[in-house]
Amino acid sequence: MFVSSKNSVRVSVIFATLLAAIALMIAPMAAWGQAMVSGSIGGLVTDPTGAVVPGATVTITDTATKATQTVTSNKTGHFLFPTLKPGTYDVSITKAGFETLRIAAVPVTVSKASTLNETLQVGAASQTVEVTSNATAELQTMNSTMGETLSNNLMNLPAMNHDVASLLNYSATAAPSFHGTYGDVTSGSVAGSTPDQNTF
């Protein structure tokens, strides 16, 4: 059977439009299931007079894997490691003309920013100052995400119906809803969102 070129162009245009529409519908689904599963370490490096120290080398070491990452403080003395997996990190800050500062066991938890505002002491880089971790999880001003890292004590609590999703109800911002609005047996709201907006 003979098909005119006008009809084949029309079929090609319809087919291309259909493929584009399907791609546009599928693309958001890939991002929908992603959740915040990392934390961060950031802070400010100053000298004893309170002046910022740009160009300081900040190195973190994951205590579990011994993997390291390094950044340099910017012209305002700030540094940031934005996406770190939860765990414990050792931090070292060095700059020529100052003693090396080491901070041990800085905790990183899900969607929390650990802040280290540290002062370097004048001296030779071969001298080292050891500091106990004073990282604080402060009010999140960098983003609006929330998350929780389950501790061993929480993991030992009983789970309703042997469903790990029920542990979500122990989170500080969770409001459980049994025999929920959406027809599921155990649902709830986290940080004011509806149950279908929660990812875990």
PyMOL commands that set and color helices and strands:
alter all, ss='L'
color gray80, all
select helices_A, chain A and resi 5-32+152-155+160-162+164-170+195-197
alter helices_A, ss='H'
color red, helices_A
select strands_A, chain A and resi 39-46+57-62+68-72+78-84+87-94+100-108+113-119+128-132+136-137+174-178+186-190
alter strands_A, ss='S'
color yellow, strands_A
deselect
rebuild
show_as cartoon
